[in-house]
Amino acid sequence: MAQASSGTHATNLRILLLAVGAFGIINTEMGITGILPAVAGEYGVTVATAGLLVSMFALAVAFSGPIAPLLCSRFRRKTVMLASLVVFTVCSFASAFVSSFPLLLALRIIPAIMQPVYTSFAFSEAAFSVREQDAPKATAKVMMGVSAGMVLGVPCVNWIVSMSSVHGGMLFCAAVNGFALLALIFGLPSGEQPQAMSYGSQLKHLLEGRTWLSILGVVALNGAVFGVFSYFSEYLGTVTGLPDSTISLMLLVYGLMNIVGNMIAGRELVRSPRRFVCLLPFPLAAMFALLFIFGAGAILAAVILVVLGVLAGCVANVNQYWISVAMLDAPEFANGLFLAATNLGTMIGTQLVGALIDSIGSRMIPLGGIIMLVVALPLLLARVAPQIRAKLRVVMAAVASVMLLLTSGCAMTNSSSAEHAAETQATQQAAPQQESEEADGGETAEHTNGTTESEHDMNAITITVNGQSFTATLADTETARAFAERLPMTLTMDEMNGNEKYHYLDESLPSNSSNPGTIHTGDLMLYGSDCVVLFYKTFQTSYSYTRIGSIDNPDALAQAVGRGNASVTFSN
């Protein structure tokens, strides 16, 4: 027990250090936004020009996000994260002593390139340090460091600059990053050398539909949140009529509620991830609608803002989770795409809401968030079972009705919902046995002496691997039956870890995963809800799977699958 407790404390410390590093980096990114007028005065430029320190940083992150983490994915995570913090520390320190604005801008862009590197590797390291099922909780703690950097970065740097100078604010950022650097040097284990996975194998995920559904869903979802958040000050000042001091306080509370949302999402993404992801747009849309209707009242606006802060924190975790589970074998690349997608969503959402303000007025700010959510919802639903879509049709109709009350222009949204409902009904008629996320089954089926010959024949399938056939027996579960309904099918299964071949299906299967303890040669498993895995070696595992079946005589399986990708045909 003492040893287990010690291991838990070591893991918690590791995740805390990762969060501290995330805080330092995001503090450097966001802190500058609160001192743009001071920077403009210090360097003799306009405030708009000083704003390049923010926009060019974000642009560098968006471009670096998919590329830099991929290029660094073959190196030890600790080495890469330390290199990122060195760049942030050195550039922040140098910024305190430059007198040229172009040079200051360059010292902002250089660390921006490394921002997605540290953040994506920190998420991966946190997930790697715990059991698979606890990974969302671990990444949520790192996300709390990101949220804290966003919440506290602006007021901390702003206060230091007001008490000293712009150079003092830069030195504060350097000190925070330097502290995080030292903490990781002495407190973070070196870790194992990552398995060499080719860049081509990682980039191959960009050819998969589920990857693009995930990316576009995150773009739309994050655009809804940050499109509205970017103009909160404008809304609270113009529509609600609050003074600047009160607005600052409310935005601080909103940011603190983000951290609460991170905690909630970390728990729910472990319990019922897909349900949580697909339901999240609805309370967001409801809060935007309430803000549109009651935003003129200070008290109601404050309450709505608190709830929106919690939901925004949930969205941050969902964005990272939704892309990472689509690319489980390329975590750094997935997290880099997550950062690029969220930055792109912020840009699109901000432009959309800005256009609404220019054409109609500030009161339309919440409507921009609802429009982005209407785009996000079908993209999220496209990755879940048809029966879940059916359960949500009623709620979708309710949201469409609310939008019709807000603006006549939203009639198109109601039509879109009707079309989606018709598509869902047609899908269910064509495949009545499709699974829902809550489907029962998935229990491990063992071969017993009581199994009759006829039952064995009904559950028997043939697995042909690179031309060599094997007889396999399916488990008596919903998962296996749903798998059998899709036969025959031929899959190109990718190599992984020297013990398995895997392939992501286009549609999910019902799942009820558990840790089998020992994987046996010939086991056919489901990882998550859509990844079919054929194991060709016996080993101990800490991961959870849902059993589909097993090959009856797998002695020649390892030789048949070979070292690379394998063509595998499953037939009745």
N, C-alpha and C positions, 0 to 999 in steps of 0.2 A: 504493500500500500504506500509506503514511504517513497519507493522508487517511482511509482505511478504519479504520486503527487509532485515529486521533483520534476518529472517529465512534463507535467502540465504547466508548472511554473516556468520552465524553460521555454515552452512553446508560447505562453502568454507574453513573456519578455521579448521573444523574437518578434511577435506581431506588433507589440508596442513600439519597438525600435523602428520597424517598417513604417508605422503610422507617424512617428516623429519625423522621419525623413520626408514623408509625403507632406506633412505640415510645413516643413521648411521650404520645400520647392513651391508649393501652392501659395505660401505666404509671399515669396518673391514674385510670383506671377501676379497676384491680385493686389498686393500692397501698393503698387505704383498707381492704381486707379484712383486712390483717394488723395493723391498729392500732385495731380496733373497741373493745377494752377501754379503751385509752388515750383514745379519743374520748369514750366513755361517762363516764369519770372527769373529763375536761376540761369537759364541758358539762352534767354532772349528770343524765344520763339512764341508762336501763338499756342493757345490751348489745344486747338485742333491739330497742330503739328505735334505737340507733346503727346496727343492721343495715339500717335504712331507707335509709341512704346507699348501700348496695349494691343492694338490691332495687328501689328507686325509679329508680336509674340504669339498671338492666337493663330495667325496664318502659318507661322513656322511649325507650330504644334500640329496643325491640321495636315500639313504636307509630310512632316516627319513621322506622324503616328503609324502609318502602315509600313514604313520602310525601315526606320532605325531599329525598332525592336526585333524585326525579322533578321536584320544583319547581325545583331548581337546575340541571337538565340543560341548560338553554339558555345558561348562563353559561360563561365560560372556566374550565377546570378549575383553573388556578393561582389565579385570583381566589377561587374557592369554597374551595379548600383553605387558603389564607391566612386567609380570614375564619374558618374553623373553628378554626385554631390561635390566632387572636387571642382568640376566645371562651374557649378552654381556658386560655390564659395569663392573661387578665384574671380569670376566675372562680377559678382556682387561687390567684392572688395575693391576691384579695379574701378568700378563705376563711381565709387566715392571720391575718386581723385582725378577724373577726367573733366576737362572744361569744354570739350567739343560735343555738341548734340549728336552729330552723325556717329561719333565714336561711342557715345552712350547707347545709341540705338543698336549698334553692332554688338555691344556687350549684353544687350537684351536678347538679340536673335540667337546668338551662339548657345546660351543655356536652354533656350526654348526648344532647340533641336533635341536636347537630351531629356526634356521633361517627360515625353511619352515613354522613353526608355526606362527611367527610374520607376514611374508609376506602374507600367505594365509588368515589370519584373517584380515589383513589390506585391502586386496582386497575386502573381503566380507563386511567389515564395510563401505568401501567407496560406494559399490554398494547399500547397505542397506540404506544409508543416503539420497539417491535421488530417484526420480521416476524411475520405471523399465526401461523405454525407455532411460533414461539418464545414466544408469549404466556403459556402456562402456566409456563414457566421464569421469566419476568419477574414474574408475579404471585406466584410462590412466594417470590421474594426479599422482596417486600413482606410476605407472610405470615410470613416469618421475623422481621420487625420486630414484627409482632403477637405472635408466640410469645415473643420476647424480652421484650416488655412484660409479658406474663403471667407469665413465669418470674422475671424480675428485679424486677418492680414491687413485689411483696410484701416480699421480703427487704431491698431497698434502702430503701424507705420505713420499714420496721420498724426498721432499724438507725439511720437518721437520727433517728427519734422517740426511740429509746432513748438516743441521745447528746445530744439537745436537748429537743424538745417536739413536740406535735402541730402547732403552728404552723410549726415547722421542716420537718416533712414536707410540709406544704402548699406552702411556699416552694420546696422541692426540685422538686415537680411543676410549679410555675410556671416554674422555671428550665429544666427539660427542654423544656417546650413552647415557651418563649421562644427557646431555642437552635434548635429545629426550625423555628420561624417565621423567624428570621433566615437560616437555611441555605436555606430555600425561596425567600425573597425574592431572594437574590443568586445562587443556584445553579440554580434551575429556570427553563427557558425559558417565556416567556409562552404559547406555543402558539397554535394557530389558533382563531378563533371557531367554536364547534361549529355544525354544520348544524342549522337550526331544525327540530325534529321535534315535531309537535303532541303535547300530553299525551294526547289521545285515541288517537293512533297507538300510543303506548307502553302505555297502559292496555289496549289491545285484546289484548295478549298474555295478559291474565288470562282471556280467553275461550277460550284454546287448551288442549287436554288435556295436551299435552307440558309446558306451564308448570306445571300443578298436579301432574303426576307428578314433576317435578323438585323442586318445593317440598316436597311430602309426603315424598319420598325423603330429602331433606336433613334435614327435621324428625326423621324416625325415626333416621337414621344419626347425627346429632349428639346426639340424645337417648340413644343407646346409649353413646356415649363419655362425655359429661358427666354422665349419670345415675350412672354408676359412679364417675367421677373425683370427683364432689362428696362421695362418702362414702369415698374412699380412706383418709383419716385414721382414720375409724371402723373400717374393715375391718382396717387394719394394726395398730391398737391393740387391738381386741377379739379378732379371729380369729388374727392372726399374733403378737400379744403383744409388739409393739415399743415401746420408750420414745419419748417425744415428740421427742427430739433426733434419733433415727434416722429417724423418720417424716418430719421436716422435710428431712433430707438426701435421702431417697428421692424425695420429691416434687420436690425441686430437680432431681435426675437425670432424673426423668420429664419435667419441663419442658424440659430441655436436649435430650432425645431428640425432643421435638416439632420442634425446629429441624432435626434430622437427617431426620425424616419429611417436613418441608417440602421439603427438597432432593431426596429420593427421588421424591416425588410430582411435583415440577416436571419431572423428567426423564421419568418414565413417562407423564405426561399428554401429552407430545409424541410419544412412541414409539407407544403403543397405548392411547389414553384410555379407550375403552369397556370393553375387556378389564380394564384396571386398576381401573376403578370397580366393575365387577360382581364381580370376584374379592375386592375388599378386605374385604367382610363376613366372609368365611370365616376368614382368620387372626385377625380380631378375635374371632369366636365361639370359635375354638379356644383363644385366650389366656384368655378369660373362663371357659371350661370348665376349663382347667388351673388357673386361680386358685381356682375353686370346689373342685377336688379337692385341690390341693397348697398352698393358701393358708396353712395353718397353719405351714409351714416357712419360716423367715426367708430362707434362701438362694434357694430356688426362687421365693418370692414376689418377691424383689428382681429376679431374672432376668426373670420374667414382666412385672414393672412396667416394666423397660427396653424390652422389646419392645412393650408397650402404648403407651409413650411415643412410639415411632417410628410406630406405626400411627395414633395420635391425630393426629400431625402430618400424616400422609397424608390423613386424613379432613378436616382443615381445608382443604387445597387442593382436594380432591374436591368439597366442598360448594360452594365458590366457582365452580369450573369447571362443575359440573353445571347450575347455574341460569343462568350467564352464556351458555353455548352454546345454551340454549333461547331466548335473547332477544338475538341478536347485534347487532341494530340499536338496542337501548336499554340500553347497558352500565351506565350509572349506576343506572337503575331496577332492572336485574337484580341488581346488587350490593347495592342496598338491600333487595331481597327476600331475598337470601342472608343478610344480617345479621338480618333479622326471623325468618327460618326457623330459623336456628341458635339464636337466643335462645328461640324457642318450643319447639324440641326440647330445649334444656337444662331448661326449666321442666317439660315433660312427663316427661322421663327422670328428673329429680330427684324428682318426685312419685311416680312408679311405684316407684322403688327405695326411697324413704322408706316407702311403704306395705308393701313386702315386709319391710323391717326391723321395722316395728311389728307385723306379723302373724306373721312366722316367726322373724326374727332377722337379725343382721348377716351371717351366713354366706351369705345369699341375695343379697347385693349383686351379684355377677357375673351371677346369673340374670336380673336386671332388664335388663342390657345385652344378653343373648342374646335376650330377648323383643323388645326394640326392633329388633334386627337381623333377626329373623324378619319383622317388619313392613316393614323397609327393603328387603329383598332383592327381593321381587316388584315393588315400585315402581321399583327401579333396572332390573330386567330388562325391564319393560314398554317401555323406550325402546330396546331393542336387538333385533337380528335373532333370529328364532325358532331358528335353528341354534345360536346362542350359548346360548340357554336350554337346548337339548337337551344341549349339552356339560356344562352345569352340573348337570343333574339328578342325576347320581351323587353329586356333592359335596353337594348339598342333602339327599339321602337320608342321607348320612353324618352331617351336622350334626343332622338330625332324630333319628338314633339316639343321638347323644351327649346330646341334650336329654332323651330318654326315660330315660336312665340318671340324669340329674340330678334329675328330678322327674316323677312320674306325671301331673301336670297338663299336661305338654307334649305329651300324646297328640294334642291338637287340632292342634298344629303339624305332626305327621307326616301327619295327614289332609289338611291344607292343602297339603303338599308333593305328596301323591299326586294331588290334584285339579289342581294346577298342571302336573304331568307329563302328565296326561291331556289338558289343554287344549293343551299344547305339541304333543303327538302329533297331535291333531286339526288344529291349525294347519298342521303340516308336510304332512299328507295333502292338505289343501285347496290348499296353495301349495308344491309341491315345489321350485319354482325360487327360493324366497326366498333372500336373500343372507345371508352371515355377514360379520362385520367383516373377516375375513381373505380374503374372496372375491377371486379374481384378476380382472384386467380393469381397464378404465378407461383403457387406453392411448389416446392421441389418435389418432383415425382421420382420415386425410387423403383427399381425393378424388384418385384416381389414374387414369391412362389405362387401367389394367388392370381397372377395375371394370366388370363386365358389366351389360347393361341389366336382366337379371332380378334381379341382386343389388341394383341401385339401386331397383327396384320394391319389393323386400322390405324395404328400409330406409327407404322413403319414408313420411312421415306428413303430415298437413295440420294447420297451426296457424292457427286462426281468432281474430283479435284484434279485439275490439269489432265483429264482423260482417265483417271483411275477412280473406280467406283467403290463406295463404302455403303453398307446398310446402317441406318440409324433409327433409333426409336424416340419418338416425340414424347414429352411429358404430357400428362393428362391435366392440362391447364388451359385457361383462356388465352394465355400468351401463345402457347404452342398451336392451338386451334386457329388463332388469327394468323399465325405464320403459315400454317398449312393451306389456308384459303388463298394465299398469294402464289402457291406453287402451280406450275413449275416456274422457276426464275433462275437466271444466271447472273452472278454478281462478280465483279472484279474486286477482290478483297485485298486490302493493303496490309503490308507487313508491319508489325510493331513488337518491340521488346524481345525479339527472338523466341517468342513462345505463342504468338497468336496472329490470326488474320482477321481483319474487321472491315465492315462496310456500313455506311449510313444509308438507311432506307429513306425513300421519299415521304413515307407516311409513318406515323407512330403506331406501335403495338401496345396493348395493355401491359402494364408492368406492376410487379410487386417485389422489388429487389430486396435481397438480404446478402449478408456476407457468408459465402459457402465455406470459408476457411481454407479449403484445399481445392485447387482447380486440377482436374484430371485430363489427361490426354484424350481428345475426342469430344470434350464437352462443347455443346453449342449453347451459347448464352446470349442474353440481351442486356446491353449496357445502356443505362438510361431508359429511354422509351423507343429509340429508333436505330440503335447501333448493334448489328448482329456480329457476334464474335465467335470464331471457331478456334479453339485452343489445340495446339499440337504438342504441348509439353505439360508435365505435371509439376505444380509448384504451389507454395503457400501464397495467399493473397489477403490484403486488407480491404479490397474493393468489394462493392456490392453488385450483384447481378440478378437477373431473373432467368431461371432455367428454361430453355426451349426443348432440349433433348440431349442425346449423346450418341456417338458412333459406337456400334456394338463391338467391333474388333478394330481398334485404331492403331495396331502395331506398325503399319506402313504409312501412317498419316504424315509423319514428319518428313519422310522422304518425298511424299507426293506433293506437299505444299511448296517445298523448295525454300529458297532464301528470300526471294523477292515477292512481288505481288502474285496472286494466284487467281485463276479463273475457276469459280466454284458454281456448279449447277445443283440446285435442290429440286427434286422431283418426287411425285407420289409413286 
